[in-house]
Amino acid sequence: MASKSFFTINKFYDDHAISKDKKRGVDFYKNVKPENIEGYDHHKYVHYIPSKSWQIKRLLKASKITCNDAIFDYGCGKGKALYEFSKYKLNKIGGIELAKELADIAKINMQKLNLPNVKIVNGNALNFTELDDYNYFFFFDPFSVDIFKSVINIILTNYKKNPREITIIYMNLRGHDKYLDTIEGFIKHKTLYNPVRSVIYKYNP
Ligand SMILES: C[S@@+](CC[C@H](N)C(=O)[O-])C[C@H]1O[C@@H](n2cnc3c(N)ncnc32)[C@H](O)[C@@H]1O
């Protein structure tokens, strides 16, 4: 069980983050109860938690991303990871979010941060196939292994049409890497234990 000091530190971090949001006129951290989001099956999908700046920094550094790369966030929520990606001057940044309420907030956040080129789609990752422009795919634990399998198959179908080296970054693993290990061509590039168990895979068979 997590200790009292763990919760106190986390609460302190969240309070600080909310007040920083307020100063910039954005909303990444205000709590949203999944059961209050219209049309959202909170038993099926992981609810929104924003990634933290240091987590994205560590993962991107380990992934060896460069300004020629383009990254797509599966389950972008209010766009916190998208904002962190924007600090790296990448070729293209985009994301998809199932919950309309969150996708709308993400769009407003990007406007307020003057990031008009960050592309946000409101929809289900299972139906999204416009991946040609991206070669990095980021997952902060948005869904179950079953949905992850289908999404990886969409990425691999896109690869056949448009071959390039593909990088998968998965933060907060719950067995998702086991599926990647079964597919020829995926090579584990790095495992990190902080932030939470995360992996980076490269695919270029
Ligand atoms: C843990 S949050 C990650 C937020 C964001 N990526 C970040 O790092 O700040 C996971 C998000 O995935 C979204 N999600 C869950 N299932 C999805 C699906 N099938 N398609 C698109 N988004 C989904 C949830 O609504 C939630 O906002």
The ligand as an ORCA input file, in Angstrom:
! r2SCAN-3c Opt
* xyz 0 1
  C      -3.997      8.023    -18.880
  S      -4.829      9.152    -19.987
  C      -3.436      9.760    -20.906
  C      -3.469     11.234    -21.220
  C      -2.401     11.798    -22.114
  N      -1.915     10.851    -23.084
  C      -1.211     12.327    -21.358
  O      -0.171     11.660    -21.375
  O      -1.303     13.399    -20.733
  C      -5.601      7.982    -21.128
  C      -6.613      8.615    -22.077
  O      -6.950      7.654    -23.090
  C      -8.281      7.922    -23.519
  N      -8.802      6.743    -24.258
  C      -9.185      5.562    -23.714
  N      -9.584      4.721    -24.689
  C      -9.465      5.371    -25.877
  C      -9.727      5.025    -27.229
  N     -10.198      3.809    -27.563
  N      -9.475      5.940    -28.199
  C      -8.997      7.172    -27.880
  N      -8.746      7.564    -26.601
  C      -8.953      6.677    -25.600
  C      -8.989      8.232    -22.201
  O     -10.207      8.922    -22.416
  C      -7.935      9.053    -21.461
  O      -8.119     10.439    -21.675
*
